Amino acid sequence: MTKVAAVDIGATSGRVMLAELTADGPALQEVRRFANQPRQHDGRWAWDISALRDEVRAGVLAARDLGAVSVGIDTWAVDYGVVREGMLVGPVGAYRDPRHAAGIGVVDARISWSDLYAITGIQRMPINTIYQIATDDPQRLTEGSTFLMVPDLLAWIFTGTMAADVTNASSTGMVDPRTRQWSATVLRALGLDQACFPATDEPGTIRGAFDGLSDLPLIGVATHDTASAFVGAPIEDRDTALILSLGTWALIGAEAVGAVPDARAQACNVTHELGVDGTVRLLRNVCGMWLLEECRRYWGRQDGAEPDVPSLLRAAADAPAFAAAFDVDAPDLAAPGQGPHTIERHVVGAWDGSRGAVVRAILESMVARIAVRAQEIAGLLGGQRGTLHVVGGASRMDMVMQWLADATAMRVVAGPVEATALGNAVVQWQALGAVGGLAQARAAIATLPEIRAFEPVGNHASWQEFAGRLTA
């Protein structure tokens, strides 16, 4: 059956997966895994694109040897590179660099927040591409240069084709979701030459031969990893479900058709990113497993090795419930270098400083914030929704899945863990004619044995009270 290579790179690691569509459903095999961490470059955080290029090439060639007939690349969103005369100009900045926050004021002076949101519908966050561009000094996006987001940059490296996948372009704060094109109004306000921005294309477009291999086309998938994760969620009815992609970030939202920015959505700071088949991802970012990952790194420096997640979850299960709450989205917790000592400044309540107590506070505070955002998004869409699909690495944490069911009063369907790689593969299978459409692919994903359901057990009021402490 059809085998494809799904390259999925997140903000902490990347991997190349061999995805096969069999008569019994989809099957995945990890071909290569590699670390991905930003590094300091002239005092700013930046990504090592050369290292990513080499890892992707090695992984894809290995997948080809195993029978892959195409390749697709997805990565995290908002970060970009600039190409001029066939060369990468300057570093590819990392979104967690705290300097990007200064871009908000620069952009606001050129186009008001209300006008910008009315055009693009993208939530206001310092990491947004538009604010990164505003703090680029000297400005690299000048005549003759080309703007490429990270997965499009990698696709250009391997194919020579310059294009902009619409799912990732929409995260920049410079695309109009109605037209699914770059907004001339926004670019003009920023003083940017529209010629620097390649035309947007839709998932499923063949970009070219990977690394000159005529038998291995690179297919433009939903290159924003959240867009691919939404594709890989086994939903039956998009009108009754919410989706949570839970990894380093928690992206909570819904797949909608025809959603456009309005005043209610702006008041909730809800984003309108674009998905496959003409859809809009109406969602909010919440800090996901980032702080747990940072604490693991902090403790790893103390112990000589990072503590494993299962042992930390067991310790958290034994810690007192609802003892300590904090705002997981506090701006000063977004930069690298976090640990219990930086979180403690934000805590309402008390913890004993044990690892179990710290992890419980992180996870409970995250769940409570997700539940609030879920309620806001459901309200924008017309009322309560009954099912919450949770995909991504953290969907395997049964304790957290049950907490989400209780906090949201929704049935939680957990899995697949590899929703992003599966969503990447689904778009390739569609482009190759191996599946008839998204509904057929999702039905196949729903048969995976890892899919589990969690029902609320009745302590919703306790979660509501805890969530109230986050904003008190």
SVG drawing of the C-alpha trace seen along z (x, -y; Angstrom):
<svg xmlns="http://www.w3.org/2000/svg" viewBox="-26 -55 53 60">
<polyline fill="none" stroke="black" stroke-width="0.4" points="0.0,0.0 1.0,-3.7 4.0,-4.7 5.0,-8.3 7.6,-10.2 6.1,-12.7 8.7,-15.1 7.4,-16.7 9.6,-19.2 8.5,-20.8 10.2,-23.4 12.1,-20.9 12.6,-17.9 11.9,-16.6 11.4,-13.2 10.9,-11.6 8.0,-9.0 7.2,-6.4 3.4,-6.4 1.8,-3.5 -1.9,-3.3 -2.8,0.4 -6.0,2.3 -6.2,2.3 -5.7,-1.4 -2.7,-3.8 0.6,-2.6 3.6,-4.6 7.3,-3.8 9.8,-6.3 12.7,-6.4 14.8,-9.2 14.5,-11.5 16.6,-14.5 16.9,-17.3 15.9,-20.9 16.7,-23.7 17.2,-27.4 20.7,-28.7 22.0,-32.2 23.1,-34.1 24.5,-37.6 22.5,-37.8 19.2,-36.6 17.6,-33.2 17.8,-31.5 17.3,-28.1 20.1,-26.0 18.6,-25.6 21.7,-23.8 21.4,-21.1 17.7,-20.7 18.4,-20.4 21.0,-17.6 18.7,-15.7 15.7,-16.0 17.8,-14.8 19.1,-11.8 15.7,-10.8 13.9,-11.2 16.5,-9.2 16.2,-6.4 12.4,-6.5 12.8,-6.3 14.9,-3.2 12.0,-1.8 9.5,-2.5 8.3,-6.1 7.0,-7.5 6.6,-11.1 7.5,-13.5 5.8,-16.3 7.3,-18.7 5.5,-20.4 7.0,-22.5 6.0,-24.9 4.5,-28.2 5.4,-32.0 9.2,-31.8 10.7,-32.7 13.8,-33.1 14.7,-35.6 16.3,-34.5 18.2,-36.8 20.1,-35.8 19.8,-32.1 21.3,-32.7 19.7,-32.8 20.1,-36.3 20.7,-36.5 19.5,-34.1 16.1,-32.4 14.9,-33.9 13.2,-31.8 9.7,-33.0 10.5,-32.7 13.1,-35.5 11.7,-38.2 12.8,-41.0 9.8,-40.3 7.5,-41.9 8.8,-45.3 7.2,-44.7 3.7,-45.2 4.2,-48.9 5.9,-49.3 3.0,-47.7 0.3,-49.5 1.8,-52.8 1.3,-51.8 -2.0,-50.0 -4.4,-49.8 -4.9,-46.5 -8.7,-46.7 -8.0,-47.3 -5.4,-44.5 -7.6,-42.0 -10.6,-42.9 -8.4,-42.0 -6.5,-38.9 -8.3,-37.6 -5.0,-36.5 -4.7,-36.6 -2.4,-39.2 0.8,-37.4 4.4,-38.8 5.6,-35.7 3.5,-36.6 5.5,-36.9 4.3,-40.4 5.9,-41.5 9.1,-39.7 9.4,-41.4 8.8,-44.8 11.8,-44.2 14.1,-42.9 17.0,-45.4 18.3,-45.9 15.2,-45.0 16.0,-42.1 12.7,-42.1 13.8,-44.6 13.5,-44.6 14.8,-41.4 14.4,-39.3 11.9,-36.5 10.0,-35.7 9.7,-32.0 8.4,-30.4 10.4,-27.5 8.7,-24.6 8.6,-26.6 12.3,-27.4 13.1,-23.8 11.0,-22.9 12.9,-25.6 16.2,-24.1 15.2,-20.7 13.2,-21.7 14.2,-25.2 10.5,-26.2 9.5,-29.3 5.9,-29.1 3.8,-29.9 1.5,-27.2 -1.6,-29.0 -2.1,-27.2 1.2,-28.5 1.1,-31.9 -2.2,-32.5 -0.4,-32.4 1.7,-35.4 -0.9,-38.1 -0.6,-39.2 -3.1,-37.0 -6.8,-37.7 -8.8,-34.5 -11.6,-35.5 -9.3,-35.6 -6.7,-33.2 -4.1,-35.6 -1.6,-38.1 -3.3,-41.3 -2.1,-44.2 -3.4,-46.6 -1.4,-45.1 1.8,-44.8 1.4,-48.4 0.9,-49.6 4.2,-47.9 6.0,-49.3 6.7,-45.8 7.0,-45.0 4.4,-42.5 6.8,-41.1 8.8,-39.7 5.9,-37.3 5.4,-34.2 1.8,-33.5 0.0,-31.2 -0.9,-27.7 -3.2,-25.1 -2.2,-21.8 -1.7,-19.1 0.3,-21.1 3.4,-19.3 6.4,-21.6 9.0,-19.6 11.4,-16.7 13.0,-16.2 16.8,-16.8 16.7,-16.2 15.1,-12.7 12.5,-12.5 10.7,-9.6 10.2,-11.4 8.0,-14.5 7.8,-16.9 4.1,-17.6 3.1,-20.8 1.1,-19.5 -0.6,-21.5 2.8,-22.8 1.8,-24.4 2.0,-21.4 -1.2,-22.4 -3.0,-22.3 -1.7,-18.8 -2.7,-17.8 -6.2,-18.9 -6.3,-16.9 -5.1,-13.9 -7.9,-14.2 -10.5,-11.5 -13.6,-13.7 -16.9,-12.6 -18.7,-15.9 -16.8,-19.2 -19.9,-21.0 -20.1,-19.1 -16.4,-18.8 -13.5,-20.8 -9.9,-19.8 -6.9,-20.2 -3.5,-19.7 -1.5,-19.2 2.3,-19.3 4.7,-22.1 1.8,-24.4 -1.9,-23.6 -3.9,-24.7 -7.6,-24.6 -10.2,-25.3 -12.5,-24.0 -12.5,-23.4 -15.0,-25.7 -16.2,-26.8 -16.8,-30.5 -15.6,-31.9 -14.5,-35.5 -13.1,-37.9 -15.6,-40.0 -15.7,-42.0 -16.7,-39.0 -13.8,-37.0 -11.4,-39.9 -12.6,-40.3 -11.7,-36.6 -8.4,-37.1 -9.3,-34.1 -7.2,-33.3 -8.4,-32.5 -5.8,-30.2 -6.5,-28.4 -6.8,-24.7 -7.3,-22.1 -10.4,-22.0 -11.1,-25.7 -11.6,-25.5 -10.6,-27.9 -9.1,-26.9 -10.7,-29.0 -8.5,-28.6 -6.5,-30.0 -2.9,-29.3 -2.4,-28.1 1.0,-27.2 1.1,-23.4 3.9,-21.1 6.5,-23.9 6.8,-24.5 7.0,-20.8 9.7,-20.4 11.6,-23.4 11.4,-22.0 12.6,-18.6 15.6,-20.4 16.1,-22.3 16.0,-19.2 18.2,-17.4 21.0,-19.9 20.7,-19.1 20.6,-15.3 22.8,-14.8 19.8,-13.4 16.3,-14.6 13.6,-12.8 11.3,-10.7 7.7,-11.9 5.9,-8.8 7.7,-9.2 6.8,-12.9 3.2,-12.1 3.0,-9.5 4.5,-12.1 1.9,-14.6 -0.9,-12.2 0.2,-11.9 0.4,-15.7 -2.6,-17.6 -5.2,-18.6 -5.9,-22.3 -3.2,-23.5 -1.4,-26.0 -2.6,-27.9 -0.7,-30.2 -1.1,-31.8 0.7,-29.5 0.5,-32.2 2.4,-34.8 4.7,-36.5 7.8,-36.1 7.4,-32.4 7.6,-32.1 11.4,-32.5 13.9,-29.6 15.4,-29.2 12.3,-28.5 12.1,-26.3 10.3,-26.0 12.1,-29.2 10.6,-31.3 7.1,-29.7 6.9,-30.2 6.7,-34.0 3.3,-33.5 1.7,-30.9 -1.6,-31.6 -1.9,-29.2 1.0,-27.1 3.2,-24.2 5.9,-22.4 8.4,-22.7 8.5,-19.0 8.6,-17.9 5.2,-16.3 3.7,-19.5 5.3,-21.6 4.2,-19.2 0.6,-19.1 0.4,-22.9 1.7,-23.1 -0.7,-20.6 -3.8,-21.7 -3.2,-25.3 -2.8,-24.4 -6.0,-22.2 -8.0,-25.0 -6.9,-27.5 -7.7,-25.2 -11.2,-24.7 -11.8,-28.4 -10.7,-28.8 -12.8,-25.9 -15.9,-27.5 -15.1,-30.8 -14.6,-29.2 -17.8,-27.0 -19.7,-30.2 -18.4,-31.9 -19.6,-28.9 -23.1,-28.9 -23.0,-26.9 -21.6,-23.9 -19.9,-21.2 -20.0,-17.6 -16.7,-16.1 -13.1,-17.2 -10.6,-15.5 -7.1,-15.6 -4.2,-14.8 -0.4,-14.9 2.2,-13.5 0.4,-14.5 -2.8,-12.7 -1.2,-9.5 -1.4,-11.0 -4.5,-9.4 -4.6,-11.5 -4.5,-14.7 -7.2,-13.4 -9.5,-12.7 -8.9,-16.2 -9.7,-17.7 -13.0,-15.7 -13.9,-16.9 -12.8,-20.6 -14.6,-21.0 -17.6,-18.7 -17.0,-17.1 -16.3,-13.6 -12.6,-13.5 -11.4,-11.3 -7.7,-10.9 -5.3,-10.2 -3.7,-9.7 -0.4,-10.7 1.1,-11.1 -1.8,-13.1 0.5,-15.6 2.5,-13.0 -0.8,-11.3 -2.3,-14.6 0.9,-15.3 0.5,-11.8 -3.2,-12.2 -2.6,-15.3 0.0,-13.3 -2.3,-10.3 -5.0,-12.6 -2.6,-14.2 -1.5,-10.8 -5.2,-9.5 -4.8,-6.9 -7.7,-8.2 -11.0,-9.7 -11.1,-12.6 -10.7,-13.8 -13.7,-11.9 -12.4,-8.6 -9.0,-9.2 -10.3,-10.3 -12.5,-7.2 -9.4,-5.1 -7.5,-7.0 -10.5,-6.4 -9.8,-2.6 -6.4,-2.9 -6.3,-0.9 -4.7,-3.8 -7.9,-5.9 -9.5,-6.1 -12.5,-7.9 -12.8,-9.6 -16.2,-10.7 -16.6,-13.5 -16.9,-12.2 -18.8,-15.1 -16.3,-17.5 -16.7,-20.2 -17.6,-22.8 -14.2,-22.2 -12.4,-22.9 -14.4,-26.1 -13.5,-27.4 -9.8,-26.5 -9.9,-28.3 -11.4,-31.4 -8.2,-31.6 -6.2,-32.1 -7.9,-35.5 -8.7,-36.6"/>
</svg>
